[in-house]
Amino acid sequence: MRTPHRGSARDTAEAAFKKVTSPAPAPKPSQSAAPPEGKELVSLRLDRAVLQHFQDDGPGWQDRINAALRVVAGLDKA
């Protein structure tokens, strides 16, 4: 003789699944999401001629702008 039906097959499967699975461990808190260099993403308006000057030398133009700004700010020597 059959046992009385208690819920749908889906309910039974979900209950069984919950018994054998454990929750994912909580992520460890990180010190910062910023890269080690401490760079930040910003939006900056530049004259077209200034941007073209740095882009003319190809890839790395953002790093060259950063280096020029560091010199002007007195953080690095020319």
Buried (B, 14 or more C-beta within 10 A) or exposed (E): EEEEEEEEEEEEEEEEEEEEEEEEEEEEEEEEEEEEEEEEEEEEEEEEEEBEBBBEEEEEBEEBBBBBEEEEEEEEEE
